């Protein structure tokens, strides 16, 4: 028997519904409406700054589409994801908070661990973090962080976070970060810290290694092949873990009839039964791909839940 689907509302990149502005109170309201409609979680992604390389591949045709490496206007608003999720935590009770694409190497690991641990405590364990290295060299250059070392920087973040959730004091003597006898209090809500999710394009060795060692969830960019899933499953088994332990996060793919219109929601949801059979249980949907009315998000969420129940027998 497949698990009942869980829906995740993507709160980033909905600027076509807010006149191009970062209307943060509206996003907080939409999160509350999503919880009331039965959604399981909300997702917020981030950039700290953008540079010219944000649109190096040409800006997306339809502004409702997903932001990908090199396809977005540098003026795209990206508010602080963790602050926004803190506001959402304060007005919700059960809604899980997905801090997606947290670009860890752009902060010091002690500072980022403090922010993540505080948000996890504030939400009483509802936080899931997708730490990654992102793609914009301009962003790294603006913050003075070496782009070529971003993978190793992320690995040291993960090692440090795991140590910080344990007993104080903590000493870490790495290649890029070094400190001695640090007392890190309070800890996160869970003894092993916030839930960690990993994902992206392809099934490269570093991602597999991070999932196996730290992961609670997997959120691929696009649909992974059966061979990629076999690689991940074999690596989990070799480490004494079962791939079934991972929350598998799929999504909806909007098909736009042109560059000015919304996509059809029913068409975007059609793949959910197939994804459920493959083991995916949580599905992302971005409201601005399907509606233009900022006052209609609550109704949109209820419509999604009705359609998903009808499609999957839930």
NORMOVEN-V282152 format. One record per run of one state. SS is the DSSP state (~ for helix, > for strand, _ for the rest). FROM is the first residue (numbers start at 0). TO is the last residue. Records with the same first field share a line. If there is no record, write none. Layout:
# NORMOVEN-V282152
SS: FROM-TO, FROM-TO
This chain:
# NORMOVEN-V282152
_: 0-4, 10-13, 17-22, 37-39, 44-50, 55-79, 91-94, 106-107, 122-125, 132-135, 143-145, 164-168, 173-176, 182-193, 198-203, 214-215, 218-224, 238-241, 245-245, 251-263, 269-270, 277-280, 289-292, 312-313
>: 5-9, 40-43, 95-102, 126-131, 169-172, 177-181, 194-197, 216-217, 246-250, 281-285
~: 14-16, 23-36, 51-54, 80-90, 103-105, 108-121, 136-142, 146-163, 204-213, 225-237, 242-244, 264-268, 271-276, 286-288, 293-311
